[in-house]
Amino acid sequence: MKKLMYLLTILAAASLCQQASAQKDSLALPEVVVTGARQAVDIRHLPMTVTVIDRQQLTAQHQYSVLPAAMQQVPGLFVTSRSMLGYGVSTGASGEINLRGISGSSGQMMVLIDGHPQYQGVYGHPISDSYQTMMAERIEVLRGPASVLYGSNAMGGVVNIVTRQVPRDTVATHVSLAAGSWGTLQAEATNQRRSGKFSSTVALQYGRTDNHRPNMGFEQYGGYVKVGYDFNSHWDGYADLNLTHFNASNPGTVMQPKWENDQYITRGVASLVVSNHYDRTSGAISVFDNFGRHKINDGYQPDSGKPQTDLFRSKDAVAGVSAYQTVQLFQGNHTTVGFDYQHIYGRAYYTNRQTGETVTTQQRLKQSAHAHENEVAGYADFRQDVTSWLTVDGGLRFDHHSTAGNEWVPQFGVVVRPMPSAEVKLTASKGFRNPTNKEMYLYGTANHDSLRAERLWNYEVAWSHRIGTFSYGLNAYYIKGDNMIQTVAGKNVNTGAIENYGAEFQASYRIGNGLTLSTNHSLLHMKNKVVAAPTYKGALDANYQAGKWHVQAGAQYISGLYTEVGASETKEQFCLVHASVGYDLSRSLSLWARGENLLAQKYEINKGYPMPRATVMAGVDVSF
């Protein structure tokens, strides 16, 4: 199957290049991104490798999370799952975001919302059930370290969710209702409006499912509110709040099932941002708070265990202030100077299941279960268009963590444009991750005294080219890291290493006004193998629109996916086929249906958690 996908891609690319070269060479409009520069910039002038997925692409398959689209369209990115709906947290959870073998579950991969960090304050990892499509205008995935701009946890890359915008006066409401396999129900309602200087977005979401195994139910509901105001032609601001709550049940592995392994999770993020925009300078200052409340019943094995008497509880927050200003010092120059402060709070404890009283944490969590850490940093990035075909970039960050100490983080990059439609990019960048509160304070493995930051260097060369409506990109990278935090002899220490290298390819071709073909592929070699990082991932997609019909279909092939490493090393490989079709009954009403794993493949992503066979969803969208 892998050889077949390679062959199809090569043949398709050759055929498309021949067709495209016969057309008049026309350059697409510049693709503008904010990730990698903290301001809107032409992607052709950034040395980093960034993939942009716009709202139309995010909603093409009617997914209520942004992560499935990211996994399908970003080479090298893999997201674990265990069921039809819901990722969950704690033991047996999925939703691990892995990029080039660098793991989000270890806090080495950052999720941002409008540039603000999103991770659990005790354990340091993203909460994947919090990233709904309802709030996203687009997502931008920067592959490779982004620690110069975003600090700790961005050592492997970032997924930046850019929230909804209302560019012109309008009032628009959208409602989506859907139902499908295993008792799955989903609903979403969004209202957007702008009147003069005032704009707002309000969104509500609900989803529930029984999933395909007993004791695997999932229910989630959430909302997003964003209110903006333009003070004048140079200054504007907004405040937003995203809240989500989900109840998830973990049935355990098929070998060791569990009862009552239930989770009750509330996550939220609030921010206030004021921005300025002038001819030669622009910037912003923001305050944000990413917070959560977790209650978990660890469950028991029905044949040998007994119900838990205590519930695990945690409260956490990552709150901070971020400010930056970009100045054009002279022609072709963009110099950004910024400041970040974060207060990382975490408290973990147990309560009696019957009385609700706090159980002595010293017995269950060993050392201090209540921790506050602070991180303060300053950074500068200098980008200069030396000529029309050459851009150089250099950045430096100084980061101080109240326990781990100081860290210097450099970054260098060069972009060469040998022709207006192509770029060669070379980068060398450092990434780092400070130890989490869990690693420093919780359980018997805690080490508060001597843990220091994890570090890695990423070296990358990339080529991208556009020929009419055909575009493609190819890049190769080498990652070398040390000081990885591992548990040795019952204690967390900086002893691990990373050495990964690989290559990635992506291409897209628009045929006329109705058909778009796209493909992406990634190869990964890991000296030290980790789970949830396939050695090969490939995807082929076709999007077709004709009149009232919308059709999207594709396949994804995964090979060399480790579900267990070490003495019991286990690998998976599988091919997943998906398709969705929509029909517009009128300008305001459309019907759609989606099918996944249409070949009914038998496979696992999390060890011991078989994935569902073919599933379907169908729904109706109403706009007014």
C-alpha positions in Angstrom: 0.0 0.0 0.0 2.8 2.4 0.8 4.5 1.7 -2.5 1.2 2.3 -4.3 0.7 5.7 -2.6 4.3 6.7 -3.5 3.7 5.7 -7.1 0.3 7.5 -7.3 1.9 10.6 -5.9 4.8 10.6 -8.3 2.5 10.0 -11.3 0.0 12.6 -10.2 2.7 15.2 -9.6 4.3 14.6 -13.0 0.9 14.8 -14.7 -0.1 18.0 -12.9 3.3 19.6 -13.6 2.8 19.0 -17.3 -0.7 20.5 -17.2 0.4 23.4 -15.1 3.4 24.3 -17.3 1.1 24.5 -20.2 -0.8 27.2 -18.5 0.3 30.8 -18.2 2.5 31.0 -15.0 0.4 33.0 -12.5 1.5 33.6 -8.9 -1.0 33.1 -6.2 -1.7 35.9 -3.7 0.8 35.9 -0.9 -0.1 33.6 2.0 -0.1 35.7 5.2 0.6 34.1 8.6 1.1 35.3 12.1 2.8 32.3 13.7 6.6 32.6 13.4 6.6 36.4 13.6 3.7 37.4 16.0 2.5 39.7 13.2 1.0 39.3 9.7 3.8 38.4 7.3 4.2 36.9 3.9 5.1 33.2 4.5 7.6 33.4 1.6 9.8 35.7 3.8 9.8 33.4 6.9 12.6 30.9 7.3 10.3 28.5 9.3 8.2 25.8 7.8 4.5 26.7 8.4 1.3 24.9 7.2 -1.9 26.9 7.2 -5.4 25.3 7.3 -8.2 27.8 6.7 -11.7 27.6 8.0 -13.1 26.1 4.7 -10.6 23.3 5.0 -11.3 22.9 8.8 -15.0 22.5 8.1 -14.9 20.4 4.9 -15.4 17.1 6.8 -17.8 18.7 9.5 -15.4 17.8 12.3 -16.0 19.5 15.6 -12.3 19.5 16.6 -9.5 21.1 14.7 -7.1 18.2 15.3 -8.4 15.6 12.6 -7.9 18.2 9.8 -4.5 19.0 11.2 -3.4 15.4 11.2 -4.7 14.9 7.7 -3.1 17.9 6.1 0.2 18.5 8.0 3.1 16.2 7.2 4.9 14.8 10.2 2.0 15.6 12.6 0.1 12.7 14.3 -2.7 12.8 16.8 -3.6 9.7 18.8 -7.3 8.6 19.3 -9.1 5.7 20.9 -12.7 6.1 19.8 -15.2 7.9 17.6 -15.5 11.0 19.7 -13.5 12.3 22.7 -9.9 12.1 23.7 -10.1 12.1 27.5 -7.2 12.6 30.0 -5.1 10.6 32.4 -4.2 6.9 32.0 -5.5 5.5 28.7 -6.2 8.9 27.2 -5.6 9.8 23.6 -5.2 13.2 21.9 -1.4 13.1 22.1 -0.1 15.6 19.5 3.2 14.4 18.1 5.4 16.2 15.5 8.5 14.7 14.1 8.8 12.4 17.1 8.5 15.2 19.6 5.6 14.6 22.0 2.9 16.9 23.2 2.1 14.5 26.0 5.6 15.3 27.4 4.9 19.0 27.1 7.4 19.3 24.2 4.8 20.4 21.7 2.8 23.6 22.2 -0.8 24.5 21.4 -1.5 28.2 21.2 -4.8 30.2 21.0 -4.0 33.5 19.4 -0.4 33.1 20.5 -1.3 32.3 24.1 0.0 29.0 25.6 -2.4 26.3 26.4 -1.3 23.5 28.6 -2.2 21.8 31.9 -0.4 23.6 34.8 0.4 20.5 36.7 1.4 17.9 34.0 2.4 20.4 31.3 0.5 18.8 28.3 -2.2 20.1 26.0 -5.9 19.1 26.7 -7.0 18.1 23.2 -10.8 18.1 23.8 -10.5 21.9 24.3 -9.7 22.8 20.7 -13.1 23.0 18.9 -13.6 24.2 15.3 -16.3 26.6 16.4 -13.7 29.2 17.6 -11.2 28.8 14.8 -10.7 31.1 11.8 -7.7 29.0 10.8 -4.9 27.1 12.4 -1.2 27.5 11.6 1.3 24.7 12.4 4.9 25.7 12.7 7.1 22.6 12.3 10.2 22.9 14.3 11.2 24.9 17.5 9.4 28.1 18.2 10.9 28.8 21.6 12.4 32.1 20.6 8.9 33.6 20.4 6.8 31.3 22.6 9.2 30.0 25.2 9.1 26.7 27.1 7.1 23.7 25.6 7.4 25.0 22.0 10.6 23.0 21.6 9.1 20.7 18.9 6.7 23.2 17.2 3.4 24.9 17.7 -0.2 24.5 16.6 -1.6 28.1 16.8 -5.4 28.4 16.7 -6.4 31.8 15.3 -9.8 32.7 16.5 -12.8 33.9 14.5 -12.9 37.4 12.9 -15.7 39.6 11.5 -14.0 41.8 8.9 -17.1 43.7 7.6 -20.6 44.8 8.8 -22.9 41.8 8.9 -25.1 39.6 11.1 -24.7 35.9 10.4 -25.9 32.8 12.3 -25.0 29.2 11.6 -26.5 26.1 13.2 -25.3 22.6 12.6 -27.0 19.4 13.9 -25.7 15.9 13.3 -26.1 12.2 14.4 -24.3 9.0 13.6 -22.8 5.7 14.7 -22.8 4.6 18.3 -25.4 7.0 19.5 -23.3 10.0 18.5 -25.0 13.4 18.6 -23.3 16.8 17.8 -24.7 20.3 17.7 -23.2 23.7 17.2 -24.5 27.2 16.9 -22.6 30.4 16.0 -23.6 34.0 15.7 -21.2 36.6 14.3 -21.9 40.3 13.8 -20.2 43.6 13.1 -21.7 47.1 13.4 -19.2 49.8 12.8 -16.5 49.6 15.4 -18.1 46.8 17.3 -17.8 43.1 16.5 -18.8 39.9 18.3 -18.7 36.1 17.9 -20.8 33.8 20.1 -20.6 30.0 19.7 -22.1 27.0 21.6 -21.3 23.4 21.1 -22.6 20.0 22.4 -21.5 16.4 21.7 -22.1 13.0 23.1 -21.5 9.4 22.2 -21.6 5.9 23.6 -18.6 5.0 21.5 -17.9 1.4 20.3 -17.0 -0.2 23.6 -19.0 -0.6 26.9 -18.1 2.0 29.6 -16.6 4.4 27.0 -19.2 7.1 26.9 -18.3 10.7 26.3 -20.2 14.0 26.7 -19.0 17.5 26.1 -20.5 21.0 26.0 -18.8 24.4 25.7 -19.0 27.9 24.5 -16.9 30.7 23.1 -17.5 34.4 23.3 -15.3 37.1 21.6 -16.1 40.8 21.7 -14.0 43.3 19.8 -13.9 47.1 19.4 -11.9 49.4 17.0 -10.9 52.5 19.0 -9.6 54.3 16.0 -7.8 53.5 12.7 -4.6 52.6 14.7 -5.8 50.9 17.9 -8.3 48.0 18.5 -8.9 45.4 21.1 -10.9 42.3 22.0 -11.8 40.1 25.0 -12.7 36.5 24.7 -13.6 33.5 26.8 -13.6 29.8 25.9 -15.1 27.3 28.3 -15.5 23.5 27.8 -16.6 20.7 30.1 -16.5 17.0 29.3 -17.3 13.8 31.1 -15.3 10.8 29.8 -15.2 7.1 30.7 -12.1 5.0 30.1 -13.0 1.3 29.8 -9.3 0.2 30.1 -7.6 -2.0 27.7 -9.2 -5.1 26.2 -6.8 -7.2 28.3 -7.4 -5.3 31.5 -10.8 -3.7 31.5 -11.8 -1.2 34.1 -15.0 0.0 35.7 -15.8 3.4 37.1 -12.7 5.0 35.5 -14.5 8.3 35.0 -13.3 11.8 34.4 -15.0 15.2 34.9 -13.0 17.9 33.3 -13.5 21.7 33.0 -11.1 23.8 31.0 -11.2 27.5 30.1 -9.1 30.3 28.7 -9.8 34.0 28.9 -7.8 36.8 27.3 -7.8 40.6 26.9 -5.8 42.0 23.9 -5.1 45.5 22.8 -3.3 46.0 19.4 -1.8 48.9 17.5 -1.2 49.2 13.8 0.9 52.0 12.2 2.8 52.3 8.9 6.2 51.4 10.4 5.3 49.7 13.6 2.7 47.4 15.1 2.3 45.4 18.2 0.1 44.2 21.0 -0.2 43.7 24.8 -2.3 40.9 26.2 -3.2 39.2 29.5 -4.5 35.7 29.5 -5.4 32.9 31.9 -5.6 29.2 30.9 -7.2 27.3 33.8 -8.7 23.9 34.6 -10.5 21.8 37.2 -10.1 18.0 37.1 -11.9 15.3 39.0 -10.9 11.7 38.2 -12.1 8.3 39.5 -9.2 5.9 38.8 -11.6 3.0 38.6 -10.9 -0.7 39.3 -10.6 -4.0 37.6 -13.8 -6.0 37.9 -12.2 -9.4 38.5 -9.7 -8.4 41.2 -10.2 -4.8 42.4 -12.6 -2.9 44.4 -14.2 0.6 43.9 -12.0 3.6 44.7 -12.8 5.4 48.0 -11.0 8.6 46.9 -11.1 10.8 43.9 -8.1 12.5 42.4 -8.6 16.3 42.1 -6.5 19.0 40.6 -6.7 22.7 40.0 -4.2 24.5 37.6 -3.7 27.7 35.7 -1.2 29.2 33.3 -1.7 33.0 33.5 0.5 35.7 32.1 1.2 38.9 30.3 2.6 39.1 26.8 3.8 42.3 25.0 5.6 42.8 21.7 6.3 45.6 19.2 7.6 45.3 15.7 9.4 48.2 14.1 10.6 48.8 10.6 14.0 50.4 11.3 14.8 50.8 7.6 13.7 49.5 4.2 13.0 45.8 4.2 13.5 45.4 7.9 11.3 44.0 10.7 12.6 44.0 14.2 10.4 42.5 17.0 11.1 43.0 20.6 8.9 41.2 23.2 8.3 40.4 26.9 6.5 37.4 28.4 5.6 36.6 32.0 3.8 33.4 33.1 2.6 32.3 36.5 2.2 28.5 36.5 0.0 27.2 39.3 -0.9 23.6 40.2 -2.5 21.9 43.1 -3.2 18.1 43.2 -5.0 16.3 46.0 -7.5 13.6 46.8 -11.0 13.9 48.3 -13.0 11.2 50.0 -15.7 10.0 47.6 -18.4 9.9 50.1 -17.7 12.9 52.3 -15.8 15.2 49.9 -13.2 15.9 52.6 -9.6 16.3 51.5 -7.5 13.2 52.1 -3.9 13.8 53.3 -1.9 14.4 50.1 1.4 13.5 51.7 0.4 9.8 51.6 -0.8 9.7 48.1 1.3 12.3 46.2 4.5 12.1 48.4 6.1 15.6 48.2 4.4 19.0 48.0 1.2 18.8 46.0 0.8 22.6 45.8 3.3 24.5 43.6 3.7 27.9 42.0 6.3 28.6 39.4 7.1 31.8 37.5 8.7 32.3 34.1 9.8 35.6 32.8 11.5 36.2 29.4 12.6 38.9 26.9 13.3 38.3 23.2 14.2 40.0 20.0 13.9 38.9 16.4 15.6 40.7 13.5 14.5 40.0 9.9 16.0 41.8 7.0 15.2 41.6 3.2 18.8 42.2 2.0 17.8 42.1 -1.6 14.6 41.2 -3.5 15.8 37.5 -3.4 17.5 37.2 0.0 16.1 37.5 3.6 18.1 36.8 6.7 16.6 36.3 10.2 18.0 36.0 13.7 16.4 35.7 17.0 17.4 35.4 20.7 15.4 34.8 23.8 16.5 35.0 27.5 14.2 32.9 29.7 14.3 32.7 33.5 12.4 30.0 35.3 12.0 30.3 39.1 13.3 26.8 39.7 15.1 25.6 36.5 17.1 28.8 36.1 18.2 30.6 33.0 18.1 29.6 29.4 19.4 31.4 26.3 17.6 30.4 23.1 19.0 31.4 19.7 17.5 31.0 16.2 19.0 31.6 12.7 17.4 31.5 9.3 18.0 32.4 5.6 15.5 32.5 2.8 16.7 32.6 -0.8 14.1 33.3 -3.6 15.9 32.3 -6.9 12.7 33.1 -8.8 9.5 34.9 -7.7 7.6 31.6 -7.4 10.1 29.6 -5.3 12.0 29.7 -2.1 14.9 27.9 -0.4 14.8 28.1 3.4 17.6 27.1 5.8 17.1 27.3 9.6 18.9 26.3 12.8 16.9 26.8 15.9 17.0 25.8 19.5 13.9 24.6 21.5 13.5 23.9 25.2 11.1 22.8 27.9 11.2 23.6 31.6 10.4 20.8 34.0 6.7 20.5 35.0 5.2 20.8 38.4 4.5 17.1 38.3 8.1 16.2 37.6 9.4 18.5 40.3 6.8 18.0 43.1 4.4 15.0 42.7 4.8 11.4 43.5 7.9 9.5 44.7 9.8 10.3 41.5 9.7 14.1 42.2 13.0 16.0 42.0 12.7 19.7 43.0 16.4 20.4 43.5 18.3 19.4 40.3 16.0 19.3 37.3 16.9 21.6 34.4 15.4 22.4 31.1 15.2 19.9 28.2 17.0 21.2 25.1 17.2 20.4 21.4 18.5 21.8 18.1 16.7 21.5 14.8 18.5 22.0 11.5 16.3 22.2 8.4 16.4 22.9 4.7 13.2 23.4 2.7 12.3 24.1 -1.0 8.9 25.3 -2.1 7.7 26.2 -5.6 4.5 27.3 -7.3 3.6 26.7 -11.0 0.3 28.3 -11.8 -2.2 26.6 -9.6 0.2 23.8 -8.7 2.4 24.2 -5.6 4.6 21.8 -3.8 7.2 21.8 -1.0 10.0 19.5 0.2 12.0 19.7 3.4 14.5 17.7 5.3 15.5 18.1 9.0 17.8 16.8 11.7 17.0 17.0 15.4 19.5 16.5 18.2 18.4 16.9 21.9 19.7 16.1 25.3 18.7 16.7 29.0 15.4 14.8 28.4 13.7 14.2 31.7 13.4 10.5 32.5 12.7 8.4 35.6 15.8 6.5 36.6 16.1 4.4 39.8 12.8 6.0 41.0 13.9 9.6 40.5 13.3 12.1 37.7 16.7 13.2 36.2 18.0 14.9 33.0 19.5 11.9 31.2 17.5 11.2 28.0 18.5 12.1 24.4 16.7 12.7 21.1 18.1 12.1 17.7 15.6 12.2 14.8 15.8 13.0 11.2 13.4 12.9 8.3 11.8 14.4 5.2 8.4 15.8 4.4 6.6 16.5 1.1 3.4 18.2 0.3 1.6 19.3 -2.9 -1.6 20.9 -4.0 -3.2 21.4 -7.4 -6.4 23.4 -8.2 -8.0 22.2 -11.5 -10.5 24.8 -12.7 -12.8 26.2 -10.1 -14.2 23.0 -8.9 -11.5 20.4 -8.1 -8.5 20.6 -5.8 -6.1 17.7 -5.3 -3.6 17.6 -2.4 -1.1 15.1 -0.9 1.4 15.1 1.9 4.0 12.5 3.0 6.5 12.3 5.9 9.4 9.9 6.7 10.8 9.8 10.3 13.8 8.0 11.7 14.2 7.9 15.5 17.3 6.7 17.2 15.3 6.4 20.4 11.9 5.2 19.5 8.7 6.7 21.1 5.1 5.7 20.8 2.6 7.7 18.6 5.2 8.7 16.0 4.8 6.8 12.7 7.9 6.3 10.6 5.7 7.0 7.5 2.5 9.0 7.1 0.9 9.7 3.8 -2.3 11.3 2.7 -4.2 11.9 -0.5 -7.2 14.2 -0.7 -9.6 15.4 -3.4 -12.1 18.3 -2.9 -14.8 18.8 -5.6 -17.5 21.4 -5.9 -20.1 21.5 -8.7 -23.2 23.7 -8.3 -24.9 22.6 -5.2 -22.7 19.5 -4.6 -19.7 19.4 -2.3 -17.6 16.2 -2.2 -14.4 15.5 -0.2 -12.7 12.2 -0.2 -9.2 10.9 0.7 -7.0 8.2 2.2 -4.4 8.2 4.9 -1.7 5.5 5.2 0.2 5.0 8.5 3.2 2.7 8.8 5.7 2.0 11.6 3.4 3.4 14.3 4.8 2.3 17.6 2.1 1.5 20.2 4.7 0.1 22.6 8.5 0.4 22.8 11.2 -1.5 24.7 11.2 -5.2 25.2 7.6 -5.6 24.1 7.9 -3.4 21.0 4.7 -3.3 18.9 4.1 -1.6 15.6 0.9 -0.9 13.6 0.2 -0.1 10.0 -3.1 0.7 8.4 -4.9 2.6 5.6 -8.0 4.8 6.4 -10.4 5.9 3.7 -12.8 8.7 4.4 -15.4 10.7 2.4 -18.0 13.4 2.9 -20.7 14.7 0.6 -22.9 17.8 1.0 -25.8 19.2 -1.0 -27.2 22.8 -0.8 -31.0 22.6 -0.7 -31.1 26.4 -0.7 -28.8 29.3 0.1 -29.4 28.8 3.8 -30.0 25.1 4.1 -27.6 22.1 3.3 -27.4 18.4 4.0 -24.3 16.4 4.5 -23.0 12.9 5.4 -19.5 11.7 6.3 -18.0 8.2 6.5 -14.7 7.3 8.1 -12.6 4.1 8.0 -14.8 3.1 5.1 -12.6 -0.1 4.5 -13.5 -1.2 8.1 -9.8 -1.6 9.0 -8.9 -3.3 12.3 -6.2 -1.3 14.0 -5.0 0.3 17.3 -3.4 3.6 18.0 -3.3 3.3 21.8 -2.1 -0.1 22.9 -5.1 -2.2 23.9 -7.7 0.2 22.6 -9.1 -1.2 19.2 -10.4 1.6 17.0 -14.0 1.5 15.7 -14.6 0.0 12.2 -16.5 2.0 9.6 -18.5 4.9 11.1 -21.0 7.4 9.6 -22.3 10.8 10.6 -25.1 12.9 8.8 -26.4 16.3 9.5 -28.0 19.5 8.5 -26.5 23.1 8.4 -28.7 26.1 8.5 -27.4 29.7 7.9 -29.3 32.9 8.1 
